[in-house]
Amino acid sequence: MSQFRDFNLKLLVIEELMYGPAPLLPVYDLPARLAERGIGDPASYVLENRLHTEVLPESRSHFEALEIPAELLARVEELCFDAGADVFRHCAPAWDGEDDLFDVRSLDDLALLPNLREVTFVEDGVLAVPDATEVFAARGIDTD
């Protein structure tokens, strides 16, 4: 199994494989998990408990432990660096997208995605890597 160094890049890969139009991984549903504990509104829960500035520990544990087989990583052809990704809502339900909580700071993990051909929201999303466009260009990856 492949190990990611940048947790936030892993989340964007999970976005494609778990929350995309044809999910290839079992969906992690934070609201359903919280509902099992009698918590009805995830956003209110994190705000009331002052957890709104972090990834919920249970979500972090789940996604860090999630092993993504190389054959699924090879199916990722596009990544979207949009701050509105569904996976972020399952990590930090009250996150407003205005801070760097989900910023991708390293592109070292691109080697795990041999068929990545396109990335979007490079300028306006959660990508915080200097010279990222040059890194993508060197790998033959189109940017928006």
OpenMM code with the backbone's topology and positions (N, CA, C; nanometers):
from openmm import Vec3, app, unit

residues = "MET SER GLN PHE ARG ASP PHE ASN LEU LYS LEU LEU VAL ILE GLU GLU LEU MET TYR GLY PRO ALA PRO LEU LEU PRO VAL TYR ASP LEU PRO ALA ARG LEU ALA GLU ARG GLY ILE GLY ASP PRO ALA SER TYR VAL LEU GLU ASN ARG LEU HIS THR GLU VAL LEU PRO GLU SER ARG SER HIS PHE GLU ALA LEU GLU ILE PRO ALA GLU LEU LEU ALA ARG VAL GLU GLU LEU CYS PHE ASP ALA GLY ALA ASP VAL PHE ARG HIS CYS ALA PRO ALA TRP ASP GLY GLU ASP ASP LEU PHE ASP VAL ARG SER LEU ASP ASP LEU ALA LEU LEU PRO ASN LEU ARG GLU VAL THR PHE VAL GLU ASP GLY VAL LEU ALA VAL PRO ASP ALA THR GLU VAL PHE ALA ALA ARG GLY ILE ASP THR ASP".split()
positions = [
    Vec3(0.0832, -0.1186, 0.0000),
    Vec3(0.0000, 0.0000, 0.0000),
    Vec3(0.0878, 0.1252, 0.0000),
    Vec3(0.0356, 0.2284, -0.0566),
    Vec3(0.1096, 0.3531, -0.0685),
    Vec3(0.0868, 0.4419, 0.0529),
    Vec3(0.1924, 0.5073, 0.0932),
    Vec3(0.1846, 0.6004, 0.2049),
    Vec3(0.1944, 0.7432, 0.1525),
    Vec3(0.1022, 0.8268, 0.1947),
    Vec3(0.1057, 0.9678, 0.1582),
    Vec3(0.1823, 1.0451, 0.2641),
    Vec3(0.2601, 1.1410, 0.2206),
    Vec3(0.3298, 1.2298, 0.3142),
    Vec3(0.2453, 1.3521, 0.3461),
    Vec3(0.1657, 1.3976, 0.2500),
    Vec3(0.0817, 1.5156, 0.2705),
    Vec3(-0.0632, 1.4696, 0.2895),
    Vec3(-0.1120, 1.4800, 0.4126),
    Vec3(-0.2474, 1.4351, 0.4465),
    Vec3(-0.3523, 1.5040, 0.3596),
    Vec3(-0.3346, 1.6328, 0.3333),
    Vec3(-0.4351, 1.7063, 0.2568),
    Vec3(-0.4385, 1.6650, 0.1097),
    Vec3(-0.3241, 1.6289, 0.0534),
    Vec3(-0.3260, 1.5757, -0.0831),
    Vec3(-0.3966, 1.4402, -0.0844),
    Vec3(-0.3725, 1.3607, 0.0179),
    Vec3(-0.4426, 1.2322, 0.0284),
    Vec3(-0.5933, 1.2554, 0.0324),
    Vec3(-0.6367, 1.3591, 0.1053),
    Vec3(-0.7803, 1.3885, 0.1107),
    Vec3(-0.8358, 1.4201, -0.0280),
    Vec3(-0.7608, 1.4910, -0.1102),
    Vec3(-0.8090, 1.5226, -0.2450),
    Vec3(-0.8165, 1.3979, -0.3326),
    Vec3(-0.7257, 1.3048, -0.3112),
    Vec3(-0.7327, 1.1767, -0.3818),
    Vec3(-0.8557, 1.0998, -0.3337),
    Vec3(-0.8795, 1.1019, -0.2033),
    Vec3(-0.9988, 1.0373, -0.1469),
    Vec3(-1.1250, 1.1011, -0.2036),
    Vec3(-1.1235, 1.2318, -0.2212),
    Vec3(-1.2384, 1.3013, -0.2816),
    Vec3(-1.2740, 1.2376, -0.4159),
    Vec3(-1.1736, 1.2127, -0.4980),
    Vec3(-1.1972, 1.1525, -0.6296),
    Vec3(-1.2465, 1.0086, -0.6187),
    Vec3(-1.1880, 0.9324, -0.5276),
    Vec3(-1.2167, 0.7887, -0.5204),
    Vec3(-1.3370, 0.7533, -0.4335),
    Vec3(-1.3752, 0.8416, -0.3424),
    Vec3(-1.4822, 0.8096, -0.2477),
    Vec3(-1.6077, 0.8937, -0.2700),
    Vec3(-1.5902, 1.0179, -0.3096),
    Vec3(-1.7049, 1.1082, -0.3217),
    Vec3(-1.7309, 1.1511, -0.4659),
    Vec3(-1.6582, 1.0952, -0.5601),
    Vec3(-1.6779, 1.1281, -0.7009),
    Vec3(-1.8039, 1.0634, -0.7556),
    Vec3(-1.8322, 1.0837, -0.8844),
    Vec3(-1.9547, 1.0317, -0.9454),
    Vec3(-1.9669, 0.8792, -0.9410),
    Vec3(-1.8542, 0.8095, -0.9439),
    Vec3(-1.8562, 0.6626, -0.9383),
    Vec3(-1.7597, 0.6183, -0.8278),
    Vec3(-1.8051, 0.6209, -0.7019),
    Vec3(-1.7152, 0.5906, -0.5892),
    Vec3(-1.6500, 0.4530, -0.6014),
    Vec3(-1.5203, 0.4507, -0.5760),
    Vec3(-1.4434, 0.3267, -0.5811),
    Vec3(-1.4005, 0.2812, -0.4415),
    Vec3(-1.4251, 0.3659, -0.3429),
    Vec3(-1.3975, 0.3336, -0.2024),
    Vec3(-1.5271, 0.3482, -0.1238),
    Vec3(-1.5442, 0.2714, -0.0166),
    Vec3(-1.6642, 0.2882, 0.0666),
    Vec3(-1.6699, 0.4306, 0.1231),
    Vec3(-1.7863, 0.4910, 0.1148),
    Vec3(-1.8039, 0.6298, 0.1577),
    Vec3(-1.7957, 0.6409, 0.3098),
    Vec3(-1.7168, 0.7366, 0.3554),
    Vec3(-1.7112, 0.7721, 0.4971),
    Vec3(-1.8139, 0.8827, 0.5161),
    Vec3(-1.9135, 0.8586, 0.6010),
    Vec3(-2.0241, 0.9520, 0.6198),
    Vec3(-2.0228, 1.0034, 0.7634),
    Vec3(-1.9567, 1.1166, 0.7848),
    Vec3(-1.9460, 1.1724, 0.9198),
    Vec3(-2.0823, 1.2029, 0.9809),
    Vec3(-2.1756, 1.2680, 0.9098),
    Vec3(-2.3059, 1.2938, 0.9715),
    Vec3(-2.3747, 1.1660, 1.0204),
    Vec3(-2.3664, 1.0583, 0.9441),
    Vec3(-2.4281, 0.9317, 0.9865),
    Vec3(-2.3591, 0.8768, 1.1107),
    Vec3(-2.2277, 0.8869, 1.1153),
    Vec3(-2.1537, 0.8383, 1.2325),
    Vec3(-2.1884, 0.9198, 1.3564),
    Vec3(-2.2005, 1.0503, 1.3396),
    Vec3(-2.2367, 1.1344, 1.4539),
    Vec3(-2.3809, 1.1094, 1.4956),
    Vec3(-2.4686, 1.0855, 1.3993),
    Vec3(-2.6091, 1.0569, 1.4306),
    Vec3(-2.6214, 0.9313, 1.5159),
    Vec3(-2.5345, 0.8333, 1.4925),
    Vec3(-2.5345, 0.7115, 1.5744),
    Vec3(-2.5049, 0.7424, 1.7207),
    Vec3(-2.4379, 0.8552, 1.7444),
    Vec3(-2.4055, 0.8977, 1.8811),
    Vec3(-2.5046, 1.0021, 1.9321),
    Vec3(-2.6133, 1.0225, 1.8575),
    Vec3(-2.7161, 1.1169, 1.8996),
    Vec3(-2.6859, 1.2616, 1.8652),
    Vec3(-2.5902, 1.2837, 1.7769),
    Vec3(-2.5533, 1.4194, 1.7355),
    Vec3(-2.6194, 1.4458, 1.6011),
    Vec3(-2.7130, 1.5411, 1.5992),
    Vec3(-2.7919, 1.5645, 1.4791),
    Vec3(-2.7291, 1.6565, 1.3767),
    Vec3(-2.6627, 1.7618, 1.4210),
    Vec3(-2.6072, 1.8602, 1.3285),
    Vec3(-2.4562, 1.8696, 1.3493),
    Vec3(-2.3785, 1.8124, 1.2580),
    Vec3(-2.2334, 1.8122, 1.2752),
    Vec3(-2.1724, 1.9516, 1.2908),
    Vec3(-2.2189, 2.0483, 1.2122),
    Vec3(-2.1619, 2.1828, 1.2203),
    Vec3(-2.1869, 2.2446, 1.3576),
    Vec3(-2.3083, 2.2324, 1.4083),
    Vec3(-2.3387, 2.2856, 1.5420),
    Vec3(-2.2553, 2.2161, 1.6483),
    Vec3(-2.2408, 2.0860, 1.6344),
    Vec3(-2.1621, 2.0084, 1.7303),
    Vec3(-2.0185, 2.0597, 1.7383),
    Vec3(-1.9540, 2.0786, 1.6225),
    Vec3(-1.8145, 2.1228, 1.6264),
    Vec3(-1.8025, 2.2665, 1.6758),
    Vec3(-1.8993, 2.3508, 1.6418),
    Vec3(-1.8954, 2.4888, 1.6906),
    Vec3(-1.9152, 2.4944, 1.8418),
    Vec3(-2.0125, 2.4205, 1.8921),
    Vec3(-2.0399, 2.4197, 2.0362),
    Vec3(-1.9228, 2.3636, 2.1163),
    Vec3(-1.8474, 2.2730, 2.0566),
    Vec3(-1.7347, 2.2098, 2.1261),
    Vec3(-1.5994, 2.2689, 2.0857),
    Vec3(-1.6043, 2.3811, 2.0169),
    Vec3(-1.4832, 2.4529, 1.9746),
    Vec3(-1.3860, 2.3642, 1.8967),
    Vec3(-1.4428, 2.2842, 1.8092),
    Vec3(-1.3626, 2.1948, 1.7253),
    Vec3(-1.3577, 2.2427, 1.5800),
    Vec3(-1.4074, 2.3632, 1.5556),
    Vec3(-1.4247, 2.4114, 1.4185),
    Vec3(-1.2946, 2.4491, 1.3474),
    Vec3(-1.1842, 2.4546, 1.4186),
    Vec3(-1.0579, 2.4936, 1.3552),
    Vec3(-0.9672, 2.3745, 1.3273),
    Vec3(-1.0214, 2.2543, 1.3381),
    Vec3(-0.9386, 2.1351, 1.3212),
    Vec3(-1.0161, 2.0246, 1.2510),
    Vec3(-0.9420, 1.9279, 1.2037),
    Vec3(-1.0037, 1.8065, 1.1507),
    Vec3(-1.0474, 1.7244, 1.2714),
    Vec3(-1.1726, 1.6791, 1.2710),
    Vec3(-1.2201, 1.5985, 1.3833),
    Vec3(-1.1309, 1.4757, 1.3991),
    Vec3(-1.0928, 1.4443, 1.5219),
    Vec3(-1.0015, 1.3310, 1.5442),
    Vec3(-1.0499, 1.2003, 1.4817),
    Vec3(-1.1804, 1.1718, 1.4892),
    Vec3(-1.2294, 1.0459, 1.4324),
    Vec3(-1.2162, 1.0441, 1.2802),
    Vec3(-1.2345, 1.1591, 1.2171),
    Vec3(-1.2177, 1.1669, 1.0715),
    Vec3(-1.0704, 1.1537, 1.0347),
    Vec3(-0.9850, 1.2249, 1.1078),
    Vec3(-0.8414, 1.2156, 1.0802),
    Vec3(-0.7943, 1.0712, 1.0941),
    Vec3(-0.8349, 1.0056, 1.2018),
    Vec3(-0.7940, 0.8659, 1.2234),
    Vec3(-0.8396, 0.7770, 1.1085),
    Vec3(-0.9656, 0.7960, 1.0672),
    Vec3(-1.0191, 0.7131, 0.9586),
    Vec3(-0.9389, 0.7326, 0.8298),
    Vec3(-0.9206, 0.8583, 0.7913),
    Vec3(-0.8558, 0.8855, 0.6633),
    Vec3(-0.7055, 0.8569, 0.6663),
    Vec3(-0.6402, 0.8790, 0.7799),
    Vec3(-0.4982, 0.8447, 0.7884),
    Vec3(-0.4781, 0.6939, 0.7766),
    Vec3(-0.5669, 0.6173, 0.8383),
    Vec3(-0.5540, 0.4711, 0.8357),
    Vec3(-0.6002, 0.4097, 0.7034),
    Vec3(-0.6768, 0.4841, 0.6253),
    Vec3(-0.7298, 0.4313, 0.4999),
    Vec3(-0.6162, 0.3979, 0.4031),
    Vec3(-0.6104, 0.2733, 0.3663),
    Vec3(-0.5101, 0.2295, 0.2698),
    Vec3(-0.5733, 0.2290, 0.1307),
    Vec3(-0.5062, 0.2953, 0.0402),
    Vec3(-0.5561, 0.3034, -0.0971),
    Vec3(-0.4646, 0.2185, -0.1849),
    Vec3(-0.5182, 0.1114, -0.2417),
    Vec3(-0.4355, 0.0239, -0.3254),
    Vec3(-0.3807, 0.0976, -0.4483),
    Vec3(-0.2636, 0.0568, -0.4914),
    Vec3(-0.1982, 0.1182, -0.6075),
    Vec3(-0.2876, 0.1146, -0.7309),
    Vec3(-0.3676, 0.0076, -0.7457),
    Vec3(-0.4533, 0.0001, -0.8650),
    Vec3(-0.5617, 0.1078, -0.8639),
    Vec3(-0.6061, 0.1502, -0.7461),
    Vec3(-0.7018, 0.2613, -0.7401),
    Vec3(-0.6310, 0.3943, -0.7620),
    Vec3(-0.5133, 0.4100, -0.7054),
    Vec3(-0.4370, 0.5332, -0.7280),
    Vec3(-0.4096, 0.5519, -0.8769),
    Vec3(-0.3885, 0.4434, -0.9477),
    Vec3(-0.3618, 0.4503, -1.0916),
    Vec3(-0.4846, 0.4956, -1.1701),
    Vec3(-0.6015, 0.4908, -1.1092),
    Vec3(-0.7243, 0.5329, -1.1784),
    Vec3(-0.7524, 0.6821, -1.1624),
    Vec3(-0.6762, 0.7487, -1.0780),
    Vec3(-0.6951, 0.8929, -1.0581),
    Vec3(-0.6292, 0.9669, -1.1741),
    Vec3(-0.7123, 1.0330, -1.2543),
    Vec3(-0.6628, 1.1072, -1.3701),
    Vec3(-0.6760, 1.2577, -1.3519),
    Vec3(-0.7582, 1.2991, -1.2557),
    Vec3(-0.7807, 1.4419, -1.2326),
    Vec3(-0.7923, 1.4675, -1.0831),
    Vec3(-0.7371, 1.5800, -1.0391),
    Vec3(-0.7543, 1.6257, -0.9015),
    Vec3(-0.8040, 1.7687, -0.9049),
    Vec3(-0.8945, 1.7986, -0.8148),
    Vec3(-0.9483, 1.9334, -0.8031),
    Vec3(-0.9079, 1.9896, -0.6672),
    Vec3(-0.8370, 2.1006, -0.6680),
    Vec3(-0.7896, 2.1635, -0.5448),
    Vec3(-0.8919, 2.2639, -0.4909),
    Vec3(-1.0187, 2.2344, -0.5068),
    Vec3(-1.1277, 2.3222, -0.4651),
    Vec3(-1.1511, 2.3118, -0.3142),
    Vec3(-1.1620, 2.4258, -0.2483),
    Vec3(-1.1879, 2.4285, -0.1037),
    Vec3(-1.3266, 2.3750, -0.0697),
    Vec3(-1.4112, 2.3550, -0.1683),
    Vec3(-1.5458, 2.3048, -0.1439),
    Vec3(-1.5591, 2.1539, -0.1560),
    Vec3(-1.4485, 2.0814, -0.1540),
    Vec3(-1.4530, 1.9353, -0.1681),
    Vec3(-1.5375, 1.8719, -0.0576),
    Vec3(-1.6169, 1.7724, -0.0938),
    Vec3(-1.7025, 1.7022, 0.0030),
    Vec3(-1.6228, 1.6421, 0.1177),
    Vec3(-1.5054, 1.5882, 0.0883),
    Vec3(-1.4260, 1.5228, 0.1924),
    Vec3(-1.3948, 1.6192, 0.3068),
    Vec3(-1.3784, 1.7471, 0.2768),
    Vec3(-1.3494, 1.8442, 0.3826),
    Vec3(-1.4668, 1.8570, 0.4789),
    Vec3(-1.5889, 1.8466, 0.4263),
    Vec3(-1.7092, 1.8538, 0.5103),
    Vec3(-1.7169, 1.7343, 0.6052),
    Vec3(-1.6590, 1.6218, 0.5639),
    Vec3(-1.6585, 1.5027, 0.6486),
    Vec3(-1.5415, 1.5043, 0.7470),
    Vec3(-1.4560, 1.6025, 0.7338),
    Vec3(-1.3426, 1.6190, 0.8262),
    Vec3(-1.3658, 1.7338, 0.9240),
    Vec3(-1.4181, 1.8426, 0.8735),
    Vec3(-1.4376, 1.9645, 0.9524),
    Vec3(-1.5686, 2.0284, 0.9075),
    Vec3(-1.6820, 1.9824, 0.9615),
    Vec3(-1.8127, 2.0225, 0.9094),
    Vec3(-1.8461, 2.1712, 0.9177),
    Vec3(-1.7755, 2.2472, 0.9998),
    Vec3(-1.8038, 2.3905, 1.0087),
    Vec3(-1.6928, 2.4740, 0.9447),
    Vec3(-1.6037, 2.4091, 0.8712),
    Vec3(-1.4930, 2.4819, 0.8089),
    Vec3(-1.5471, 2.5759, 0.7032),
    Vec3(-1.4986, 2.6999, 0.7047),
    Vec3(-1.5501, 2.8004, 0.6117),
    Vec3(-1.4606, 2.8222, 0.4900),
    Vec3(-1.3508, 2.7515, 0.4820),
    Vec3(-1.2632, 2.7643, 0.3663),
    Vec3(-1.1728, 2.8857, 0.3694),
    Vec3(-1.1751, 2.9600, 0.4786),
    Vec3(-1.1011, 3.0857, 0.4846),
    Vec3(-0.9628, 3.0747, 0.5477),
    Vec3(-0.9234, 2.9564, 0.5937),
    Vec3(-0.7894, 2.9428, 0.6512),
    Vec3(-0.7145, 2.8314, 0.5784),
    Vec3(-0.6006, 2.7941, 0.6316),
    Vec3(-0.5141, 2.6990, 0.5617),
    Vec3(-0.5273, 2.5551, 0.6112),
    Vec3(-0.6367, 2.5221, 0.6774),
    Vec3(-0.6548, 2.3896, 0.7362),
    Vec3(-0.6304, 2.2774, 0.6350),
    Vec3(-0.6761, 2.2952, 0.5130),
    Vec3(-0.6651, 2.1891, 0.4126),
    Vec3(-0.5660, 2.2217, 0.3002),
    Vec3(-0.4803, 2.3179, 0.3232),
    Vec3(-0.3815, 2.3524, 0.2206),
    Vec3(-0.2855, 2.2364, 0.1946),
    Vec3(-0.2658, 2.2078, 0.0687),
    Vec3(-0.1665, 2.1088, 0.0269),
    Vec3(-0.0326, 2.1813, 0.0222),
    Vec3(0.0636, 2.1313, 0.0987),
    Vec3(0.1927, 2.1971, 0.1104),
    Vec3(0.3063, 2.1237, 0.0382),
    Vec3(0.2779, 2.0051, -0.0113),
    Vec3(0.3808, 1.9267, -0.0803),
    Vec3(0.3175, 1.8482, -0.1951),
    Vec3(0.3914, 1.8413, -0.3030),
    Vec3(0.3475, 1.7621, -0.4181),
    Vec3(0.4341, 1.6375, -0.4355),
    Vec3(0.5092, 1.6019, -0.3331),
    Vec3(0.5949, 1.4830, -0.3404),
    Vec3(0.5148, 1.3561, -0.3690),
    Vec3(0.3890, 1.3539, -0.3269),
    Vec3(0.3064, 1.2344, -0.3440),
    Vec3(0.2535, 1.2158, -0.4861),
    Vec3(0.2816, 1.3086, -0.5753),
    Vec3(0.2333, 1.2929, -0.7133),
    Vec3(0.2848, 1.1646, -0.7764),
    Vec3(0.3974, 1.1170, -0.7303),
    Vec3(0.4526, 0.9921, -0.7837),
    Vec3(0.3593, 0.8738, -0.7583),
    Vec3(0.2709, 0.8862, -0.6594),
    Vec3(0.1749, 0.7796, -0.6296),
    Vec3(0.0598, 0.7759, -0.7299),
    Vec3(0.0502, 0.8799, -0.8129),
    Vec3(-0.0616, 0.8951, -0.9071),
    Vec3(-0.0076, 0.8921, -1.0507),
    Vec3(0.0270, 0.7752, -1.1005),
    Vec3(0.0959, 0.7660, -1.2298),
    Vec3(0.0140, 0.8135, -1.3494),
    Vec3(-0.1176, 0.8173, -1.3374),
    Vec3(-0.2017, 0.8558, -1.4511),
    Vec3(-0.2697, 0.9908, -1.4334),
    Vec3(-0.2236, 1.0687, -1.3372),
    Vec3(-0.2793, 1.2025, -1.3174),
    Vec3(-0.2463, 1.2876, -1.4391),
    Vec3(-0.3498, 1.3418, -1.5020),
    Vec3(-0.3318, 1.4181, -1.6255),
    Vec3(-0.3767, 1.5633, -1.6145),
    Vec3(-0.4629, 1.5930, -1.5153),
    Vec3(-0.5177, 1.7283, -1.5067),
    Vec3(-0.5443, 1.7651, -1.3615),
    Vec3(-0.5164, 1.8910, -1.3281),
    Vec3(-0.5517, 1.9453, -1.1971),
    Vec3(-0.6267, 2.0760, -1.2196),
    Vec3(-0.7260, 2.1002, -1.1345),
    Vec3(-0.8056, 2.2224, -1.1456),
    Vec3(-0.8036, 2.2977, -1.0129),
    Vec3(-0.8448, 2.4241, -1.0195),
    Vec3(-0.8469, 2.5144, -0.9045),
    Vec3(-0.7067, 2.5337, -0.8461),
    Vec3(-0.6073, 2.5348, -0.9334),
    Vec3(-0.4688, 2.5504, -0.8896),
    Vec3(-0.4462, 2.6895, -0.8304),
    Vec3(-0.5039, 2.7908, -0.8898),
    Vec3(-0.4830, 2.9280, -0.8425),
    Vec3(-0.5762, 2.9672, -0.7282),
    Vec3(-0.6969, 2.9151, -0.7264),
    Vec3(-0.7980, 2.9619, -0.6316),
    Vec3(-0.8367, 2.8599, -0.5261),
    Vec3(-0.7655, 2.7515, -0.5155),
    Vec3(-0.8057, 2.6457, -0.4235),
    Vec3(-0.7142, 2.6320, -0.3036),
    Vec3(-0.6927, 2.5073, -0.2627),
    Vec3(-0.6188, 2.4779, -0.1401),
    Vec3(-0.4745, 2.4341, -0.1688),
    Vec3(-0.4171, 2.4834, -0.2755),
    Vec3(-0.2803, 2.4483, -0.3112),
    Vec3(-0.1867, 2.5585, -0.2632),
    Vec3(-0.0935, 2.5234, -0.1750),
    Vec3(-0.0008, 2.6212, -0.1175),
    Vec3(0.1438, 2.5791, -0.1423),
    Vec3(0.1715, 2.5384, -0.2651),
    Vec3(0.3062, 2.4938, -0.3013),
    Vec3(0.3649, 2.5952, -0.3993),
    Vec3(0.4761, 2.6583, -0.3607),
    Vec3(0.5397, 2.7507, -0.4554),
    Vec3(0.5798, 2.6755, -0.5829),
    Vec3(0.5677, 2.7415, -0.6943),
    Vec3(0.6070, 2.6835, -0.8239),
    Vec3(0.5306, 2.5557, -0.8587),
    Vec3(0.4103, 2.5416, -0.8081),
    Vec3(0.3307, 2.4207, -0.8342),
    Vec3(0.3070, 2.4011, -0.9836),
    Vec3(0.2817, 2.5097, -1.0561),
    Vec3(0.2542, 2.4937, -1.1992),
    Vec3(0.3743, 2.4350, -1.2724),
    Vec3(0.4932, 2.4714, -1.2303),
    Vec3(0.6135, 2.4151, -1.2908),
    Vec3(0.6268, 2.2659, -1.2581),
    Vec3(0.5928, 2.2290, -1.1349),
    Vec3(0.5975, 2.0881, -1.0944),
    Vec3(0.5002, 2.0075, -1.1801),
    Vec3(0.3784, 2.0600, -1.1964),
    Vec3(0.2792, 1.9902, -1.2783),
    Vec3(0.3259, 1.9807, -1.4238),
    Vec3(0.3769, 2.0903, -1.4771),
    Vec3(0.4227, 2.0911, -1.6163),
    Vec3(0.5341, 1.9885, -1.6383),
    Vec3(0.6246, 1.9780, -1.5432),
    Vec3(0.7352, 1.8826, -1.5556),
    Vec3(0.6852, 1.7385, -1.5583),
    Vec3(0.5684, 1.7146, -1.5018),
    Vec3(0.5100, 1.5798, -1.5006),
    Vec3(0.4087, 1.5608, -1.6135),
    Vec3(0.3911, 1.6622, -1.6971),
    Vec3(0.2960, 1.6518, -1.8073),
    Vec3(0.1513, 1.6612, -1.7628),
    Vec3(0.1270, 1.7289, -1.6513),
    Vec3(-0.0081, 1.7428, -1.5955),
    Vec3(-0.0624, 1.8800, -1.6340),
    Vec3(-0.1788, 1.8821, -1.6985),
    Vec3(-0.2424, 2.0077, -1.7383),
    Vec3(-0.3026, 2.0769, -1.6172),
    Vec3(-0.2981, 2.2109, -1.6192),
    Vec3(-0.3606, 2.2907, -1.5135),
    Vec3(-0.4674, 2.3792, -1.5745),
    Vec3(-0.5618, 2.4216, -1.4907),
    Vec3(-0.6701, 2.5081, -1.5409),
    Vec3(-0.6239, 2.6503, -1.5568),
] * unit.nanometer
topology = app.Topology()
chain = topology.addChain("A")
for resn in residues:
    res = topology.addResidue(resn, chain)
    for name in ("N", "CA", "C"):
        topology.addAtom(name, app.Element.getBySymbol(name[0]), res)
